[in-house]
Amino acid sequence: MFACPLILSACTTPPPTKPNVPYQENLLTKCPETLPRINGVTGKDIAKPLLLLTPQYADCAARHNQLVDEINQRKEIRQ
C-alpha cells in the first residue's frame, strides 16, 4: 500500500525540456576529411599543400569554436 504512491510519483515527473535556443545552421557543416598530398621533400613541395589548407583551417576552426560556444551556452541554460 505504501509502495503504490511511490511508484505512481515517478510517472508524474515531467520530462526534461529541450533548450529553445537557436543555433547557426552552418555549424552542421562538416570539414573536408581529405587533405592535399605532399609530393616531395623540399620546402616548395610542402608549401603548396599548406597554402591550400590555410583557408580551410580558418573556416573549420571558426566553425568548431562556435560549436563549442553553443554547447557551453546550452549547458548554462540547463543549470
mmCIF file of the N, C-alpha and C atoms, coordinates in Angstrom:
data_MODEL
# 
_entry.id   MODEL 
# 
loop_
_atom_site.group_PDB 
_atom_site.id 
_atom_site.type_symbol 
_atom_site.label_atom_id 
_atom_site.label_alt_id 
_atom_site.label_comp_id 
_atom_site.label_asym_id 
_atom_site.label_entity_id 
_atom_site.label_seq_id 
_atom_site.pdbx_PDB_ins_code 
_atom_site.Cartn_x 
_atom_site.Cartn_y 
_atom_site.Cartn_z 
_atom_site.occupancy 
_atom_site.B_iso_or_equiv 
_atom_site.pdbx_formal_charge 
_atom_site.auth_seq_id 
_atom_site.auth_comp_id 
_atom_site.auth_asym_id 
_atom_site.auth_atom_id 
_atom_site.pdbx_PDB_model_num 
ATOM 1   N N  . MET A 1 1  ? 0.822  -1.195 0.000   1.00 0.00 ? 1  MET A N  1 
ATOM 2   C CA . MET A 1 1  ? 0.000  0.000  0.000   1.00 0.00 ? 1  MET A CA 1 
ATOM 3   C C  . MET A 1 1  ? 0.871  1.265  0.000   1.00 0.00 ? 1  MET A C  1 
ATOM 4   N N  . PHE A 1 2  ? 1.962  1.214  0.748   1.00 0.00 ? 2  PHE A N  1 
ATOM 5   C CA . PHE A 1 2  ? 2.843  2.383  0.790   1.00 0.00 ? 2  PHE A CA 1 
ATOM 6   C C  . PHE A 1 2  ? 3.700  2.498  -0.484  1.00 0.00 ? 2  PHE A C  1 
ATOM 7   N N  . ALA A 1 3  ? 3.964  1.396  -1.139  1.00 0.00 ? 3  ALA A N  1 
ATOM 8   C CA . ALA A 1 3  ? 4.782  1.418  -2.340  1.00 0.00 ? 3  ALA A CA 1 
ATOM 9   C C  . ALA A 1 3  ? 4.030  1.974  -3.539  1.00 0.00 ? 3  ALA A C  1 
ATOM 10  N N  . CYS A 1 4  ? 2.736  1.853  -3.566  1.00 0.00 ? 4  CYS A N  1 
ATOM 11  C CA . CYS A 1 4  ? 1.942  2.318  -4.700  1.00 0.00 ? 4  CYS A CA 1 
ATOM 12  C C  . CYS A 1 4  ? 2.102  3.819  -4.969  1.00 0.00 ? 4  CYS A C  1 
ATOM 13  N N  . PRO A 1 5  ? 2.006  4.707  -3.946  1.00 0.00 ? 5  PRO A N  1 
ATOM 14  C CA . PRO A 1 5  ? 2.217  6.138  -4.234  1.00 0.00 ? 5  PRO A CA 1 
ATOM 15  C C  . PRO A 1 5  ? 3.626  6.444  -4.735  1.00 0.00 ? 5  PRO A C  1 
ATOM 16  N N  . LEU A 1 6  ? 4.606  5.678  -4.261  1.00 0.00 ? 6  LEU A N  1 
ATOM 17  C CA . LEU A 1 6  ? 5.976  5.915  -4.717  1.00 0.00 ? 6  LEU A CA 1 
ATOM 18  C C  . LEU A 1 6  ? 6.127  5.550  -6.191  1.00 0.00 ? 6  LEU A C  1 
ATOM 19  N N  . ILE A 1 7  ? 5.501  4.480  -6.597  1.00 0.00 ? 7  ILE A N  1 
ATOM 20  C CA . ILE A 1 7  ? 5.576  4.059  -7.996  1.00 0.00 ? 7  ILE A CA 1 
ATOM 21  C C  . ILE A 1 7  ? 4.860  5.076  -8.887  1.00 0.00 ? 7  ILE A C  1 
ATOM 22  N N  . LEU A 1 8  ? 3.707  5.547  -8.462  1.00 0.00 ? 8  LEU A N  1 
ATOM 23  C CA . LEU A 1 8  ? 2.945  6.497  -9.264  1.00 0.00 ? 8  LEU A CA 1 
ATOM 24  C C  . LEU A 1 8  ? 3.609  7.869  -9.326  1.00 0.00 ? 8  LEU A C  1 
ATOM 25  N N  . SER A 1 9  ? 4.374  8.231  -8.303  1.00 0.00 ? 9  SER A N  1 
ATOM 26  C CA . SER A 1 9  ? 5.020  9.547  -8.319  1.00 0.00 ? 9  SER A CA 1 
ATOM 27  C C  . SER A 1 9  ? 6.084  9.639  -9.407  1.00 0.00 ? 9  SER A C  1 
ATOM 28  N N  . ALA A 1 10 ? 6.688  8.525  -9.762  1.00 0.00 ? 10 ALA A N  1 
ATOM 29  C CA . ALA A 1 10 ? 7.692  8.534  -10.830 1.00 0.00 ? 10 ALA A CA 1 
ATOM 30  C C  . ALA A 1 10 ? 7.051  8.825  -12.180 1.00 0.00 ? 10 ALA A C  1 
ATOM 31  N N  . CYS A 1 11 ? 5.805  8.466  -12.346 1.00 0.00 ? 11 CYS A N  1 
ATOM 32  C CA . CYS A 1 11 ? 5.124  8.691  -13.612 1.00 0.00 ? 11 CYS A CA 1 
ATOM 33  C C  . CYS A 1 11 ? 4.682  10.143 -13.792 1.00 0.00 ? 11 CYS A C  1 
ATOM 34  N N  . THR A 1 12 ? 4.619  10.893 -12.721 1.00 0.00 ? 12 THR A N  1 
ATOM 35  C CA . THR A 1 12 ? 4.110  12.253 -12.808 1.00 0.00 ? 12 THR A CA 1 
ATOM 36  C C  . THR A 1 12 ? 5.201  13.297 -12.991 1.00 0.00 ? 12 THR A C  1 
ATOM 37  N N  . THR A 1 13 ? 6.459  12.905 -12.970 1.00 0.00 ? 13 THR A N  1 
ATOM 38  C CA . THR A 1 13 ? 7.522  13.894 -13.156 1.00 0.00 ? 13 THR A CA 1 
ATOM 39  C C  . THR A 1 13 ? 7.608  14.256 -14.635 1.00 0.00 ? 13 THR A C  1 
ATOM 40  N N  . PRO A 1 14 ? 7.676  15.543 -14.927 1.00 0.00 ? 14 PRO A N  1 
ATOM 41  C CA . PRO A 1 14 ? 7.729  15.953 -16.337 1.00 0.00 ? 14 PRO A CA 1 
ATOM 42  C C  . PRO A 1 14 ? 9.094  15.623 -16.944 1.00 0.00 ? 14 PRO A C  1 
ATOM 43  N N  . PRO A 1 15 ? 9.134  15.302 -18.233 1.00 0.00 ? 15 PRO A N  1 
ATOM 44  C CA . PRO A 1 15 ? 10.419 15.047 -18.884 1.00 0.00 ? 15 PRO A CA 1 
ATOM 45  C C  . PRO A 1 15 ? 11.215 16.346 -18.983 1.00 0.00 ? 15 PRO A C  1 
ATOM 46  N N  . PRO A 1 16 ? 12.539 16.255 -19.025 1.00 0.00 ? 16 PRO A N  1 
ATOM 47  C CA . PRO A 1 16 ? 13.346 17.473 -19.144 1.00 0.00 ? 16 PRO A CA 1 
ATOM 48  C C  . PRO A 1 16 ? 13.044 18.198 -20.450 1.00 0.00 ? 16 PRO A C  1 
ATOM 49  N N  . THR A 1 17 ? 13.025 19.493 -20.380 1.00 0.00 ? 17 THR A N  1 
ATOM 50  C CA . THR A 1 17 ? 12.732 20.286 -21.571 1.00 0.00 ? 17 THR A CA 1 
ATOM 51  C C  . THR A 1 17 ? 14.006 20.525 -22.367 1.00 0.00 ? 17 THR A C  1 
ATOM 52  N N  . LYS A 1 18 ? 13.840 20.567 -23.667 1.00 0.00 ? 18 LYS A N  1 
ATOM 53  C CA . LYS A 1 18 ? 14.972 20.862 -24.541 1.00 0.00 ? 18 LYS A CA 1 
ATOM 54  C C  . LYS A 1 18 ? 15.177 22.369 -24.560 1.00 0.00 ? 18 LYS A C  1 
ATOM 55  N N  . PRO A 1 19 ? 16.438 22.816 -24.573 1.00 0.00 ? 19 PRO A N  1 
ATOM 56  C CA . PRO A 1 19 ? 16.661 24.260 -24.636 1.00 0.00 ? 19 PRO A CA 1 
ATOM 57  C C  . PRO A 1 19 ? 16.127 24.833 -25.942 1.00 0.00 ? 19 PRO A C  1 
ATOM 58  N N  . ASN A 1 20 ? 15.465 25.947 -25.847 1.00 0.00 ? 20 ASN A N  1 
ATOM 59  C CA . ASN A 1 20 ? 14.875 26.590 -27.016 1.00 0.00 ? 20 ASN A CA 1 
ATOM 60  C C  . ASN A 1 20 ? 15.785 27.723 -27.477 1.00 0.00 ? 20 ASN A C  1 
ATOM 61  N N  . VAL A 1 21 ? 17.017 27.368 -27.775 1.00 0.00 ? 21 VAL A N  1 
ATOM 62  C CA . VAL A 1 21 ? 17.996 28.357 -28.209 1.00 0.00 ? 21 VAL A CA 1 
ATOM 63  C C  . VAL A 1 21 ? 18.349 28.053 -29.662 1.00 0.00 ? 21 VAL A C  1 
ATOM 64  N N  . PRO A 1 22 ? 18.172 29.003 -30.561 1.00 0.00 ? 22 PRO A N  1 
ATOM 65  C CA . PRO A 1 22 ? 18.515 28.728 -31.954 1.00 0.00 ? 22 PRO A CA 1 
ATOM 66  C C  . PRO A 1 22 ? 20.031 28.587 -32.130 1.00 0.00 ? 22 PRO A C  1 
ATOM 67  N N  . TYR A 1 23 ? 20.411 27.870 -33.134 1.00 0.00 ? 23 TYR A N  1 
ATOM 68  C CA . TYR A 1 23 ? 21.826 27.722 -33.455 1.00 0.00 ? 23 TYR A CA 1 
ATOM 69  C C  . TYR A 1 23 ? 22.026 28.072 -34.920 1.00 0.00 ? 23 TYR A C  1 
ATOM 70  N N  . GLN A 1 24 ? 23.260 28.337 -35.259 1.00 0.00 ? 24 GLN A N  1 
ATOM 71  C CA . GLN A 1 24 ? 23.564 28.691 -36.638 1.00 0.00 ? 24 GLN A CA 1 
ATOM 72  C C  . GLN A 1 24 ? 23.622 27.420 -37.478 1.00 0.00 ? 24 GLN A C  1 
ATOM 73  N N  . GLU A 1 25 ? 22.947 27.434 -38.576 1.00 0.00 ? 25 GLU A N  1 
ATOM 74  C CA . GLU A 1 25 ? 22.859 26.253 -39.440 1.00 0.00 ? 25 GLU A CA 1 
ATOM 75  C C  . GLU A 1 25 ? 24.226 25.849 -39.998 1.00 0.00 ? 25 GLU A C  1 
ATOM 76  N N  . ASN A 1 26 ? 25.132 26.807 -40.182 1.00 0.00 ? 26 ASN A N  1 
ATOM 77  C CA . ASN A 1 26 ? 26.439 26.461 -40.748 1.00 0.00 ? 26 ASN A CA 1 
ATOM 78  C C  . ASN A 1 26 ? 27.301 25.652 -39.775 1.00 0.00 ? 26 ASN A C  1 
ATOM 79  N N  . LEU A 1 27 ? 26.881 25.539 -38.502 1.00 0.00 ? 27 LEU A N  1 
ATOM 80  C CA . LEU A 1 27 ? 27.634 24.721 -37.558 1.00 0.00 ? 27 LEU A CA 1 
ATOM 81  C C  . LEU A 1 27 ? 27.485 23.235 -37.873 1.00 0.00 ? 27 LEU A C  1 
ATOM 82  N N  . LEU A 1 28 ? 26.504 22.882 -38.683 1.00 0.00 ? 28 LEU A N  1 
ATOM 83  C CA . LEU A 1 28 ? 26.303 21.490 -39.058 1.00 0.00 ? 28 LEU A CA 1 
ATOM 84  C C  . LEU A 1 28 ? 27.119 21.091 -40.274 1.00 0.00 ? 28 LEU A C  1 
ATOM 85  N N  . THR A 1 29 ? 27.900 22.007 -40.819 1.00 0.00 ? 29 THR A N  1 
ATOM 86  C CA . THR A 1 29 ? 28.729 21.712 -41.984 1.00 0.00 ? 29 THR A CA 1 
ATOM 87  C C  . THR A 1 29 ? 29.997 21.000 -41.531 1.00 0.00 ? 29 THR A C  1 
ATOM 88  N N  . LYS A 1 30 ? 30.243 19.838 -42.106 1.00 0.00 ? 30 LYS A N  1 
ATOM 89  C CA . LYS A 1 30 ? 31.456 19.095 -41.759 1.00 0.00 ? 30 LYS A CA 1 
ATOM 90  C C  . LYS A 1 30 ? 32.646 19.642 -42.535 1.00 0.00 ? 30 LYS A C  1 
ATOM 91  N N  . CYS A 1 31 ? 33.802 19.554 -41.923 1.00 0.00 ? 31 CYS A N  1 
ATOM 92  C CA . CYS A 1 31 ? 35.040 19.946 -42.593 1.00 0.00 ? 31 CYS A CA 1 
ATOM 93  C C  . CYS A 1 31 ? 35.494 18.806 -43.500 1.00 0.00 ? 31 CYS A C  1 
ATOM 94  N N  . PRO A 1 32 ? 36.157 19.140 -44.612 1.00 0.00 ? 32 PRO A N  1 
ATOM 95  C CA . PRO A 1 32 ? 36.637 18.084 -45.516 1.00 0.00 ? 32 PRO A CA 1 
ATOM 96  C C  . PRO A 1 32 ? 37.615 17.156 -44.799 1.00 0.00 ? 32 PRO A C  1 
ATOM 97  N N  . GLU A 1 33 ? 37.530 15.893 -45.118 1.00 0.00 ? 33 GLU A N  1 
ATOM 98  C CA . GLU A 1 33 ? 38.419 14.914 -44.494 1.00 0.00 ? 33 GLU A CA 1 
ATOM 99  C C  . GLU A 1 33 ? 39.633 14.600 -45.352 1.00 0.00 ? 33 GLU A C  1 
ATOM 100 N N  . THR A 1 34 ? 39.582 14.951 -46.613 1.00 0.00 ? 34 THR A N  1 
ATOM 101 C CA . THR A 1 34 ? 40.721 14.679 -47.479 1.00 0.00 ? 34 THR A CA 1 
ATOM 102 C C  . THR A 1 34 ? 41.656 15.881 -47.462 1.00 0.00 ? 34 THR A C  1 
ATOM 103 N N  . LEU A 1 35 ? 42.923 15.601 -47.374 1.00 0.00 ? 35 LEU A N  1 
ATOM 104 C CA . LEU A 1 35 ? 43.944 16.646 -47.332 1.00 0.00 ? 35 LEU A CA 1 
ATOM 105 C C  . LEU A 1 35 ? 44.812 16.550 -48.576 1.00 0.00 ? 35 LEU A C  1 
ATOM 106 N N  . PRO A 1 36 ? 45.345 17.686 -49.031 1.00 0.00 ? 36 PRO A N  1 
ATOM 107 C CA . PRO A 1 36 ? 46.245 17.631 -50.180 1.00 0.00 ? 36 PRO A CA 1 
ATOM 108 C C  . PRO A 1 36 ? 47.520 16.858 -49.823 1.00 0.00 ? 36 PRO A C  1 
ATOM 109 N N  . ARG A 1 37 ? 47.992 16.084 -50.744 1.00 0.00 ? 37 ARG A N  1 
ATOM 110 C CA . ARG A 1 37 ? 49.182 15.254 -50.534 1.00 0.00 ? 37 ARG A CA 1 
ATOM 111 C C  . ARG A 1 37 ? 50.451 16.082 -50.710 1.00 0.00 ? 37 ARG A C  1 
ATOM 112 N N  . ILE A 1 38 ? 51.460 15.725 -49.962 1.00 0.00 ? 38 ILE A N  1 
ATOM 113 C CA . ILE A 1 38 ? 52.793 16.319 -50.111 1.00 0.00 ? 38 ILE A CA 1 
ATOM 114 C C  . ILE A 1 38 ? 53.569 15.422 -51.063 1.00 0.00 ? 38 ILE A C  1 
ATOM 115 N N  . ASN A 1 39 ? 53.971 15.995 -52.183 1.00 0.00 ? 39 ASN A N  1 
ATOM 116 C CA . ASN A 1 39 ? 54.672 15.220 -53.215 1.00 0.00 ? 39 ASN A CA 1 
ATOM 117 C C  . ASN A 1 39 ? 56.119 15.657 -53.301 1.00 0.00 ? 39 ASN A C  1 
ATOM 118 N N  . GLY A 1 40 ? 56.915 15.300 -52.345 1.00 0.00 ? 40 GLY A N  1 
ATOM 119 C CA . GLY A 1 40 ? 58.329 15.638 -52.365 1.00 0.00 ? 40 GLY A CA 1 
ATOM 120 C C  . GLY A 1 40 ? 58.819 15.991 -50.972 1.00 0.00 ? 40 GLY A C  1 
ATOM 121 N N  . VAL A 1 41 ? 60.097 16.378 -50.910 1.00 0.00 ? 41 VAL A N  1 
ATOM 122 C CA . VAL A 1 41 ? 60.706 16.647 -49.613 1.00 0.00 ? 41 VAL A CA 1 
ATOM 123 C C  . VAL A 1 41 ? 61.250 18.074 -49.515 1.00 0.00 ? 41 VAL A C  1 
ATOM 124 N N  . THR A 1 42 ? 61.032 18.875 -50.524 1.00 0.00 ? 42 THR A N  1 
ATOM 125 C CA . THR A 1 42 ? 61.561 20.232 -50.489 1.00 0.00 ? 42 THR A CA 1 
ATOM 126 C C  . THR A 1 42 ? 60.538 21.166 -49.845 1.00 0.00 ? 42 THR A C  1 
ATOM 127 N N  . GLY A 1 43 ? 60.983 22.332 -49.501 1.00 0.00 ? 43 GLY A N  1 
ATOM 128 C CA . GLY A 1 43 ? 60.101 23.335 -48.924 1.00 0.00 ? 43 GLY A CA 1 
ATOM 129 C C  . GLY A 1 43 ? 58.996 23.737 -49.877 1.00 0.00 ? 43 GLY A C  1 
ATOM 130 N N  . LYS A 1 44 ? 59.313 23.805 -51.155 1.00 0.00 ? 44 LYS A N  1 
ATOM 131 C CA . LYS A 1 44 ? 58.314 24.160 -52.164 1.00 0.00 ? 44 LYS A CA 1 
ATOM 132 C C  . LYS A 1 44 ? 57.219 23.091 -52.237 1.00 0.00 ? 44 LYS A C  1 
ATOM 133 N N  . ASP A 1 45 ? 57.608 21.822 -52.115 1.00 0.00 ? 45 ASP A N  1 
ATOM 134 C CA . ASP A 1 45 ? 56.627 20.730 -52.145 1.00 0.00 ? 45 ASP A CA 1 
ATOM 135 C C  . ASP A 1 45 ? 55.696 20.782 -50.932 1.00 0.00 ? 45 ASP A C  1 
ATOM 136 N N  . ILE A 1 46 ? 56.219 21.202 -49.817 1.00 0.00 ? 46 ILE A N  1 
ATOM 137 C CA . ILE A 1 46 ? 55.421 21.272 -48.590 1.00 0.00 ? 46 ILE A CA 1 
ATOM 138 C C  . ILE A 1 46 ? 54.574 22.546 -48.566 1.00 0.00 ? 46 ILE A C  1 
ATOM 139 N N  . ALA A 1 47 ? 55.085 23.627 -49.121 1.00 0.00 ? 47 ALA A N  1 
ATOM 140 C CA . ALA A 1 47 ? 54.378 24.910 -49.080 1.00 0.00 ? 47 ALA A CA 1 
ATOM 141 C C  . ALA A 1 47 ? 53.078 24.882 -49.876 1.00 0.00 ? 47 ALA A C  1 
ATOM 142 N N  . LYS A 1 48 ? 53.072 24.178 -50.995 1.00 0.00 ? 48 LYS A N  1 
ATOM 143 C CA . LYS A 1 48 ? 51.871 24.164 -51.843 1.00 0.00 ? 48 LYS A CA 1 
ATOM 144 C C  . LYS A 1 48 ? 50.651 23.601 -51.101 1.00 0.00 ? 48 LYS A C  1 
ATOM 145 N N  . PRO A 1 49 ? 50.729 22.411 -50.465 1.00 0.00 ? 49 PRO A N  1 
ATOM 146 C CA . PRO A 1 49 ? 49.564 21.916 -49.712 1.00 0.00 ? 49 PRO A CA 1 
ATOM 147 C C  . PRO A 1 49 ? 49.208 22.805 -48.517 1.00 0.00 ? 49 PRO A C  1 
ATOM 148 N N  . LEU A 1 50 ? 50.217 23.380 -47.891 1.00 0.00 ? 50 LEU A N  1 
ATOM 149 C CA . LEU A 1 50 ? 49.931 24.255 -46.744 1.00 0.00 ? 50 LEU A CA 1 
ATOM 150 C C  . LEU A 1 50 ? 49.159 25.500 -47.165 1.00 0.00 ? 50 LEU A C  1 
ATOM 151 N N  . LEU A 1 51 ? 49.487 26.035 -48.322 1.00 0.00 ? 51 LEU A N  1 
ATOM 152 C CA . LEU A 1 51 ? 48.754 27.198 -48.817 1.00 0.00 ? 51 LEU A CA 1 
ATOM 153 C C  . LEU A 1 51 ? 47.309 26.842 -49.162 1.00 0.00 ? 51 LEU A C  1 
ATOM 154 N N  . LEU A 1 52 ? 47.084 25.607 -49.597 1.00 0.00 ? 52 LEU A N  1 
ATOM 155 C CA . LEU A 1 52 ? 45.718 25.162 -49.875 1.00 0.00 ? 52 LEU A CA 1 
ATOM 156 C C  . LEU A 1 52 ? 44.930 24.931 -48.579 1.00 0.00 ? 52 LEU A C  1 
ATOM 157 N N  . LEU A 1 53 ? 45.624 24.532 -47.524 1.00 0.00 ? 53 LEU A N  1 
ATOM 158 C CA . LEU A 1 53 ? 44.961 24.221 -46.256 1.00 0.00 ? 53 LEU A CA 1 
ATOM 159 C C  . LEU A 1 53 ? 44.653 25.454 -45.406 1.00 0.00 ? 53 LEU A C  1 
ATOM 160 N N  . THR A 1 54 ? 45.354 26.545 -45.617 1.00 0.00 ? 54 THR A N  1 
ATOM 161 C CA . THR A 1 54 ? 45.199 27.719 -44.758 1.00 0.00 ? 54 THR A CA 1 
ATOM 162 C C  . THR A 1 54 ? 43.766 28.236 -44.703 1.00 0.00 ? 54 THR A C  1 
ATOM 163 N N  . PRO A 1 55 ? 43.087 28.493 -45.818 1.00 0.00 ? 55 PRO A N  1 
ATOM 164 C CA . PRO A 1 55 ? 41.701 28.965 -45.712 1.00 0.00 ? 55 PRO A CA 1 
ATOM 165 C C  . PRO A 1 55 ? 40.761 27.890 -45.159 1.00 0.00 ? 55 PRO A C  1 
ATOM 166 N N  . GLN A 1 56 ? 41.028 26.649 -45.485 1.00 0.00 ? 56 GLN A N  1 
ATOM 167 C CA . GLN A 1 56 ? 40.198 25.553 -44.987 1.00 0.00 ? 56 GLN A CA 1 
ATOM 168 C C  . GLN A 1 56 ? 40.310 25.474 -43.464 1.00 0.00 ? 56 GLN A C  1 
ATOM 169 N N  . TYR A 1 57 ? 41.513 25.619 -42.938 1.00 0.00 ? 57 TYR A N  1 
ATOM 170 C CA . TYR A 1 57 ? 41.714 25.552 -41.492 1.00 0.00 ? 57 TYR A CA 1 
ATOM 171 C C  . TYR A 1 57 ? 40.975 26.685 -40.786 1.00 0.00 ? 57 TYR A C  1 
ATOM 172 N N  . ALA A 1 58 ? 41.066 27.881 -41.329 1.00 0.00 ? 58 ALA A N  1 
ATOM 173 C CA . ALA A 1 58 ? 40.405 29.024 -40.700 1.00 0.00 ? 58 ALA A CA 1 
ATOM 174 C C  . ALA A 1 58 ? 38.895 28.831 -40.635 1.00 0.00 ? 58 ALA A C  1 
ATOM 175 N N  . ASP A 1 59 ? 38.293 28.335 -41.723 1.00 0.00 ? 59 ASP A N  1 
ATOM 176 C CA . ASP A 1 59 ? 36.852 28.085 -41.729 1.00 0.00 ? 59 ASP A CA 1 
ATOM 177 C C  . ASP A 1 59 ? 36.463 27.016 -40.719 1.00 0.00 ? 59 ASP A C  1 
ATOM 178 N N  . CYS A 1 60 ? 37.187 25.922 -40.701 1.00 0.00 ? 60 CYS A N  1 
ATOM 179 C CA . CYS A 1 60 ? 36.859 24.821 -39.791 1.00 0.00 ? 60 CYS A CA 1 
ATOM 180 C C  . CYS A 1 60 ? 37.103 25.207 -38.331 1.00 0.00 ? 60 CYS A C  1 
ATOM 181 N N  . ALA A 1 61 ? 38.161 25.936 -38.063 1.00 0.00 ? 61 ALA A N  1 
ATOM 182 C CA . ALA A 1 61 ? 38.443 26.356 -36.692 1.00 0.00 ? 61 ALA A CA 1 
ATOM 183 C C  . ALA A 1 61 ? 37.363 27.308 -36.183 1.00 0.00 ? 61 ALA A C  1 
ATOM 184 N N  . ALA A 1 62 ? 36.934 28.245 -37.012 1.00 0.00 ? 62 ALA A N  1 
ATOM 185 C CA . ALA A 1 62 ? 35.880 29.178 -36.599 1.00 0.00 ? 62 ALA A CA 1 
ATOM 186 C C  . ALA A 1 62 ? 34.580 28.431 -36.331 1.00 0.00 ? 62 ALA A C  1 
ATOM 187 N N  . ARG A 1 63 ? 34.244 27.486 -37.201 1.00 0.00 ? 63 ARG A N  1 
ATOM 188 C CA . ARG A 1 63 ? 33.023 26.689 -37.032 1.00 0.00 ? 63 ARG A CA 1 
ATOM 189 C C  . ARG A 1 63 ? 33.103 25.854 -35.760 1.00 0.00 ? 63 ARG A C  1 
ATOM 190 N N  . HIS A 1 64 ? 34.239 25.229 -35.524 1.00 0.00 ? 64 HIS A N  1 
ATOM 191 C CA . HIS A 1 64 ? 34.417 24.394 -34.342 1.00 0.00 ? 64 HIS A CA 1 
ATOM 192 C C  . HIS A 1 64 ? 34.325 25.227 -33.064 1.00 0.00 ? 64 HIS A C  1 
ATOM 193 N N  . ASN A 1 65 ? 34.971 26.374 -33.042 1.00 0.00 ? 65 ASN A N  1 
ATOM 194 C CA . ASN A 1 65 ? 34.918 27.233 -31.853 1.00 0.00 ? 65 ASN A CA 1 
ATOM 195 C C  . ASN A 1 65 ? 33.498 27.707 -31.573 1.00 0.00 ? 65 ASN A C  1 
ATOM 196 N N  . GLN A 1 66 ? 32.755 28.054 -32.603 1.00 0.00 ? 66 GLN A N  1 
ATOM 197 C CA . GLN A 1 66 ? 31.374 28.492 -32.415 1.00 0.00 ? 66 GLN A CA 1 
ATOM 198 C C  . GLN A 1 66 ? 30.508 27.349 -31.906 1.00 0.00 ? 66 GLN A C  1 
ATOM 199 N N  . LEU A 1 67 ? 30.754 26.142 -32.398 1.00 0.00 ? 67 LEU A N  1 
ATOM 200 C CA . LEU A 1 67 ? 30.003 24.985 -31.940 1.00 0.00 ? 67 LEU A CA 1 
ATOM 201 C C  . LEU A 1 67 ? 30.264 24.728 -30.456 1.00 0.00 ? 67 LEU A C  1 
ATOM 202 N N  . VAL A 1 68 ? 31.510 24.838 -30.028 1.00 0.00 ? 68 VAL A N  1 
ATOM 203 C CA . VAL A 1 68 ? 31.848 24.682 -28.613 1.00 0.00 ? 68 VAL A CA 1 
ATOM 204 C C  . VAL A 1 68 ? 31.150 25.754 -27.783 1.00 0.00 ? 68 VAL A C  1 
ATOM 205 N N  . ASP A 1 69 ? 31.122 26.991 -28.259 1.00 0.00 ? 69 ASP A N  1 
ATOM 206 C CA . ASP A 1 69 ? 30.427 28.066 -27.541 1.00 0.00 ? 69 ASP A CA 1 
ATOM 207 C C  . ASP A 1 69 ? 28.934 27.770 -27.418 1.00 0.00 ? 69 ASP A C  1 
ATOM 208 N N  . GLU A 1 70 ? 28.317 27.271 -28.487 1.00 0.00 ? 70 GLU A N  1 
ATOM 209 C CA . GLU A 1 70 ? 26.888 26.936 -28.459 1.00 0.00 ? 70 GLU A CA 1 
ATOM 210 C C  . GLU A 1 70 ? 26.603 25.839 -27.439 1.00 0.00 ? 70 GLU A C  1 
ATOM 211 N N  . ILE A 1 71 ? 27.426 24.813 -27.412 1.00 0.00 ? 71 ILE A N  1 
ATOM 212 C CA . ILE A 1 71 ? 27.231 23.715 -26.462 1.00 0.00 ? 71 ILE A CA 1 
ATOM 213 C C  . ILE A 1 71 ? 27.375 24.219 -25.038 1.00 0.00 ? 71 ILE A C  1 
ATOM 214 N N  . ASN A 1 72 ? 28.391 25.028 -24.777 1.00 0.00 ? 72 ASN A N  1 
ATOM 215 C CA . ASN A 1 72 ? 28.578 25.575 -23.428 1.00 0.00 ? 72 ASN A CA 1 
ATOM 216 C C  . ASN A 1 72 ? 27.421 26.477 -23.027 1.00 0.00 ? 72 ASN A C  1 
ATOM 217 N N  . GLN A 1 73 ? 26.897 27.245 -23.951 1.00 0.00 ? 73 GLN A N  1 
ATOM 218 C CA . GLN A 1 73 ? 25.760 28.123 -23.673 1.00 0.00 ? 73 GLN A CA 1 
ATOM 219 C C  . GLN A 1 73 ? 24.528 27.295 -23.317 1.00 0.00 ? 73 GLN A C  1 
ATOM 220 N N  . ARG A 1 74 ? 24.292 26.215 -24.017 1.00 0.00 ? 74 ARG A N  1 
ATOM 221 C CA . ARG A 1 74 ? 23.145 25.355 -23.723 1.00 0.00 ? 74 ARG A CA 1 
ATOM 222 C C  . ARG A 1 74 ? 23.303 24.670 -22.377 1.00 0.00 ? 74 ARG A C  1 
ATOM 223 N N  . LYS A 1 75 ? 24.536 24.303 -21.999 1.00 0.00 ? 75 LYS A N  1 
ATOM 224 C CA . LYS A 1 75 ? 24.765 23.708 -20.677 1.00 0.00 ? 75 LYS A CA 1 
ATOM 225 C C  . LYS A 1 75 ? 24.428 24.713 -19.575 1.00 0.00 ? 75 LYS A C  1 
ATOM 226 N N  . GLU A 1 76 ? 24.779 25.974 -19.783 1.00 0.00 ? 76 GLU A N  1 
ATOM 227 C CA . GLU A 1 76 ? 24.484 27.011 -18.788 1.00 0.00 ? 76 GLU A CA 1 
ATOM 228 C C  . GLU A 1 76 ? 22.984 27.215 -18.636 1.00 0.00 ? 76 GLU A C  1 
ATOM 229 N N  . ILE A 1 77 ? 22.233 27.103 -19.727 1.00 0.00 ? 77 ILE A N  1 
ATOM 230 C CA . ILE A 1 77 ? 20.786 27.307 -19.690 1.00 0.00 ? 77 ILE A CA 1 
ATOM 231 C C  . ILE A 1 77 ? 20.123 26.190 -18.880 1.00 0.00 ? 77 ILE A C  1 
ATOM 232 N N  . ARG A 1 78 ? 20.620 24.972 -19.012 1.00 0.00 ? 78 ARG A N  1 
ATOM 233 C CA . ARG A 1 78 ? 20.028 23.830 -18.310 1.00 0.00 ? 78 ARG A CA 1 
ATOM 234 C C  . ARG A 1 78 ? 20.190 23.951 -16.798 1.00 0.00 ? 78 ARG A C  1 
ATOM 235 N N  . GLN A 1 79 ? 21.234 24.600 -16.352 1.00 0.00 ? 79 GLN A N  1 
ATOM 236 C CA . GLN A 1 79 ? 21.507 24.646 -14.902 1.00 0.00 ? 79 GLN A CA 1 
ATOM 237 C C  . GLN A 1 79 ? 20.633 25.618 -14.195 1.00 0.00 ? 79 GLN A C  1 
# 
